Amino acid sequence: MTYSPDAIRHVKLSTATLPLATPISDAKVFTGRQKPMTEVVFLFAEIVTEQGVSGLGFSYSKRAGGPAQYAHAREVAQAMIGEDPNDIAKLYNKLLWAGASVGRSGVATQALAALDIALYDLKAKRADLPLAKLLGAYRDSVRTYNTSGGFLNASIDEVKERATQSLAEGIGGIKIKVGLPDSAEDLRRVAAVREHIGPDVPLMVDANQQWDRATALRMGRKLEQFDLVWIEEPLDAYDAEGHAALALALDTPIATGEMLASVAEHERLIATRACDIIQPDAPRVGGITQFLRLATLADQAGLDLAPHFAMEIHLHLAAAYPREPWVEHFDWLDPLFNERLETREGRMIVPDRPGLGVTFSDQARAWTTDTVEFGTR
């Protein structure tokens, strides 16, 4: 069988706003730095080739930045028309240069992420393989933990109820938010959840960058008693040195990285040994092309991996990581897709459907607020 050249003939970009059923608050709200989150804005990319193969991808923004992602993608997507969709690295470089004046991180690369992810979805569909298998999977399922039930706007009784529900649904671990101005209340909430789920269920906490160095060290020492899997984002996301000192001082592993928006920013975390568990987000760092670069560096440094959010993408990437990873379970995105990811015995199962294994729902189309198309249908 010989290779038959193909070319991108059509690119469709859409922006959609997903409303959250309940306003969501983490520590950033209680410290006055942000307002409760009421929606998530998505950038969707759909790519079709001359041979009729299609791929979809998405990026997202919470609270702000969604319109900027969409605007930048609109400016550069035309450069893909006529290109071979298999040449993903070449295309990523071309898109970077098309928007070079706005840099290689943040909104600029988050806009490219949707296109890059769509190209990987397309390539895996062409091969009739789940994306994890195309990349080279180490496993067919990944440890999973729930975050969406542990926010600070929920009472401790609600958090415990949701933890029970998550475990019954086959989710393996529970993460709750901390970082309140009243540290004693943080400790009360953690103690209550640990007592509720028992000593053997994996438990994580996430401070969402709200502690200073002294508070993080003091709280880290007090949290040791709860046998946590990790303490997440105890410090400002860019305080690599502070995270490194904390990782050295505590027995509990330190996890961070979700807020960084490029491979270069993660390289500093890795070089300074600022975490035990790295938490990159493919849509935030620029897509799968960049995530795979980062994952290679993290593996070489001996770091564990727990990608942030977007389980529909990160399940595949985590399955292809050499070290046993974690995937974050969020049910917020369920209305966007026709398919559901299966959880069983504490693990999320890699779907056997080609590509990412998801298709956009009618509801996702209904929430779409604008679209633009390039090329020919």
C-alpha positions in Angstrom: 0.0 0.0 0.0 1.5 3.3 -1.1 0.9 6.7 0.6 -1.8 8.8 -1.2 -1.2 12.5 -0.7 -4.0 14.5 0.8 -4.7 18.2 1.5 -6.8 20.2 3.8 -9.7 21.7 1.9 -12.0 23.1 4.7 -11.5 24.5 8.2 -14.4 25.6 10.4 -13.9 27.5 13.6 -16.7 28.0 16.1 -16.9 29.6 19.5 -19.5 28.3 22.0 -20.3 29.2 25.6 -21.1 26.4 28.1 -23.1 27.6 31.0 -22.4 26.0 34.4 -25.4 24.8 36.4 -24.0 26.4 39.6 -21.5 29.3 39.9 -18.2 27.7 40.9 -15.8 29.1 43.5 -12.3 28.1 44.4 -9.9 29.9 46.8 -9.3 32.7 44.2 -12.9 33.8 44.8 -12.7 33.8 48.6 -9.4 35.8 48.5 -11.1 38.4 46.3 -9.0 37.8 43.2 -11.8 36.5 40.9 -15.5 36.3 40.6 -17.3 32.9 40.7 -17.1 31.0 37.4 -20.4 30.8 35.6 -19.4 29.6 32.1 -16.6 28.2 30.0 -15.9 29.5 26.5 -14.7 27.0 23.8 -13.0 27.3 20.6 -13.8 24.4 18.3 -11.9 23.5 15.1 -13.2 21.1 12.5 -10.9 20.1 9.6 -11.8 18.2 6.4 -9.4 16.9 3.8 -9.7 16.4 0.0 -10.1 12.6 0.7 -13.0 13.3 3.1 -11.2 12.6 6.4 -12.2 14.9 9.2 -10.9 15.9 12.6 -12.1 18.0 15.5 -10.3 19.7 18.3 -11.0 22.3 21.0 -9.4 24.8 23.3 -11.2 26.7 26.1 -11.0 29.6 28.4 -12.4 30.2 31.9 -13.7 33.7 32.9 -11.8 35.6 30.1 -9.8 35.0 26.9 -12.3 33.0 24.8 -13.0 35.8 22.3 -9.3 36.4 21.9 -8.6 32.8 21.2 -11.3 32.8 18.5 -10.0 36.0 17.0 -6.5 34.8 16.7 -7.5 31.4 15.2 -9.5 33.3 12.6 -6.4 35.3 11.6 -4.2 32.3 11.0 -6.4 29.3 10.0 -6.4 30.2 6.3 -2.7 29.2 6.2 -3.7 25.5 6.6 -5.7 25.3 3.4 -4.0 23.1 0.8 -1.4 21.7 3.2 -1.0 17.9 3.9 -2.8 17.3 7.3 -0.3 14.5 8.1 2.6 17.1 8.5 1.4 18.3 11.9 4.7 19.6 13.1 5.2 21.5 9.9 1.7 23.0 10.1 2.2 24.0 13.7 5.3 25.9 12.8 3.6 27.5 9.9 0.7 28.7 12.2 3.2 30.0 14.8 4.9 32.1 12.1 1.6 33.3 10.8 1.0 34.9 14.2 4.6 35.4 15.3 4.1 39.0 16.5 1.9 37.9 19.4 4.4 35.4 20.7 4.5 31.7 21.5 2.5 31.4 24.7 -0.9 32.3 26.2 -3.7 33.2 23.9 -1.5 32.8 20.8 -0.8 29.2 21.3 -4.1 28.3 22.9 -5.8 29.4 19.7 -3.5 27.1 17.7 -4.2 24.2 20.2 -7.7 23.6 18.8 -6.3 23.3 15.2 -3.4 21.1 16.3 -5.7 18.7 18.3 -8.0 18.5 15.3 -5.1 17.4 13.2 -4.2 14.6 15.6 -7.8 13.5 15.8 -7.9 13.4 12.0 -4.6 11.5 11.7 -5.8 8.9 14.2 -9.1 8.5 12.4 -7.2 8.0 9.1 -5.3 5.2 10.8 -8.6 3.9 12.3 -7.0 4.0 15.7 -7.8 5.6 19.1 -5.4 8.6 19.5 -3.7 6.8 22.4 -2.9 3.9 20.1 -1.6 6.2 17.4 0.8 7.8 19.9 1.8 4.5 21.4 -0.1 3.6 24.5 1.5 2.1 27.6 -2.0 1.2 29.1 -5.6 0.9 28.1 -6.9 2.7 31.2 -5.7 5.5 33.5 -6.2 6.2 37.2 -8.8 8.9 37.6 -9.9 11.4 40.3 -12.8 13.7 40.6 -12.4 17.5 41.0 -15.8 18.9 40.1 -17.4 17.9 43.4 -14.9 19.5 45.6 -15.2 23.2 45.1 -15.4 25.7 48.0 -18.9 26.9 47.1 -20.2 23.5 48.2 -20.8 22.8 51.8 -18.8 20.0 53.4 -21.9 17.8 53.4 -22.3 18.3 49.6 -18.6 17.6 49.1 -18.9 14.3 51.0 -22.1 13.4 49.1 -20.4 14.0 45.8 -17.3 12.0 46.8 -19.6 9.0 47.6 -21.2 9.4 44.2 -17.9 9.6 42.4 -16.5 6.5 44.0 -19.7 4.6 43.2 -19.3 5.7 39.6 -15.9 4.0 39.4 -13.7 7.1 39.9 -10.7 6.3 42.0 -9.6 9.4 43.8 -11.1 12.6 45.3 -9.7 16.1 45.1 -11.0 19.0 47.1 -10.2 22.7 47.1 -8.4 24.5 49.9 -6.7 27.9 50.2 -9.4 29.7 52.2 -8.4 32.8 54.2 -9.2 30.7 57.3 -6.7 27.9 57.2 -8.4 26.2 60.1 -11.5 25.8 57.9 -9.3 24.2 55.2 -8.1 21.7 57.7 -11.6 20.9 59.0 -12.8 20.3 55.4 -9.9 18.0 54.6 -10.3 16.1 57.9 -14.0 15.6 57.2 -13.5 14.3 53.7 -10.6 12.0 54.8 -12.8 10.5 57.6 -15.7 10.1 55.2 -13.9 8.3 52.4 -11.6 6.3 54.7 -7.8 6.0 54.8 -7.3 4.0 51.6 -9.0 6.2 49.0 -6.6 8.6 47.2 -7.2 12.2 48.3 -5.7 15.3 46.8 -6.0 19.0 47.7 -5.7 22.1 45.5 -4.9 25.6 46.9 -5.1 27.4 43.5 -2.0 29.5 44.1 -3.4 31.2 47.1 -0.7 30.7 49.8 2.5 32.5 50.3 5.7 30.6 51.0 5.4 30.6 54.8 1.7 29.6 54.8 2.3 26.9 52.2 5.1 25.3 54.3 3.0 25.6 57.5 -0.1 24.1 55.9 1.9 21.5 54.1 3.2 20.2 57.4 -0.2 20.2 58.9 -1.6 18.3 55.9 0.9 15.5 56.1 -1.3 13.7 58.6 -3.9 13.1 55.9 -1.7 11.0 53.6 -2.5 13.0 50.5 -1.5 12.0 47.0 -0.4 15.6 46.4 -0.8 19.2 47.3 -1.6 21.2 44.1 -0.6 24.8 43.3 0.3 25.8 46.8 2.1 28.9 45.5 2.0 31.3 42.6 2.2 29.3 39.4 5.4 31.1 38.3 7.2 30.7 41.7 9.4 27.8 40.6 11.9 28.3 43.3 9.3 28.4 46.0 7.7 25.2 44.8 11.1 23.6 44.6 11.8 24.4 48.3 8.4 23.2 49.3 8.9 19.9 47.4 12.2 19.4 49.2 10.7 20.2 52.6 7.6 18.1 52.6 6.9 14.3 52.3 3.6 15.0 50.5 4.3 15.4 46.7 3.8 18.8 45.1 1.8 19.2 41.9 1.7 22.2 39.6 1.8 23.4 36.0 -1.8 23.8 34.9 -1.7 27.6 34.6 1.5 27.7 32.5 1.0 28.4 28.8 4.0 27.1 27.0 6.6 24.4 27.1 9.3 27.0 27.9 7.5 27.9 31.1 7.3 24.2 32.1 10.9 23.7 31.3 11.7 26.0 34.3 9.6 23.9 36.6 11.4 20.8 35.5 14.9 22.4 35.7 14.4 23.6 39.2 12.7 20.4 40.4 9.7 22.5 41.4 7.2 19.6 41.5 6.9 15.9 41.9 3.9 15.7 39.6 3.6 18.0 36.6 0.1 19.1 35.4 0.3 20.5 31.9 -2.9 21.3 29.9 -2.7 20.5 26.2 -5.1 23.3 25.1 -3.2 25.8 27.2 0.3 24.9 26.1 -0.6 24.9 22.4 -2.0 21.4 21.7 -0.7 17.9 21.4 2.4 18.8 19.5 3.7 20.9 22.4 2.3 18.5 25.1 4.3 15.6 23.7 7.5 17.8 23.8 6.8 18.6 27.4 6.0 15.0 28.3 9.3 13.8 27.0 11.1 16.4 29.2 9.0 15.4 32.2 9.7 11.7 31.8 13.4 12.3 31.5 13.3 14.2 34.8 11.4 11.3 36.5 8.2 13.3 37.1 4.7 11.9 37.4 2.0 13.3 35.2 -1.6 14.5 36.0 -2.9 16.6 33.1 -5.3 19.4 33.9 -9.0 19.4 32.8 -10.2 18.3 29.3 -10.2 14.6 30.0 -11.5 13.9 26.5 -8.0 14.9 25.2 -5.8 14.1 28.2 -7.0 10.5 28.7 -5.2 9.6 25.4 -2.1 11.6 26.2 -1.8 10.1 29.7 -2.2 6.6 28.4 0.9 7.2 26.2 3.0 8.5 29.2 5.7 6.0 30.4 5.0 6.5 34.1 1.6 5.6 35.6 -0.4 8.9 35.5 -3.7 10.4 36.7 -6.5 11.9 34.7 -8.8 14.6 36.1 -12.5 13.7 35.8 -14.8 16.7 35.2 -18.4 16.2 34.2 -18.8 19.8 33.1 -18.1 19.1 29.4 -20.5 16.2 29.1 -23.2 18.2 27.3 -20.8 19.1 24.5 -20.3 15.5 23.3 -22.5 12.6 22.3 -20.2 10.0 23.9 -19.2 9.4 27.6 -15.9 8.2 28.9 -16.2 5.1 31.0 -14.8 4.8 34.6 -14.4 1.5 36.3 -12.6 0.3 39.4 -10.8 3.7 39.9 -9.7 4.0 36.2 -10.8 5.8 33.1 -11.0 3.5 30.1 -9.4 4.6 26.8 -12.3 4.4 24.2 -11.9 2.0 21.3 -13.4 4.6 18.9 -11.0 6.2 16.4 -9.3 9.5 17.2 -10.4 11.3 20.3 -13.6 9.2 20.2 -16.0 12.1 20.6 -18.4 14.0 18.4 -20.0 17.3 19.0 -23.6 17.2 20.3 -26.6 19.1 19.2 -26.3 21.1 22.4 -22.8 22.2 21.6 -24.1 23.5 18.3 -26.9 25.3 20.0 -24.5 27.0 22.4 -22.4 28.2 19.4 -22.3 32.0 19.1 -20.2 32.5 16.0 -18.6 30.5 13.2 -16.2 31.1 10.3 -15.1 28.9 7.5 -12.1 28.7 5.2 -11.6 26.8 2.0 -14.3 24.7 0.2 -16.8 22.2 1.6 
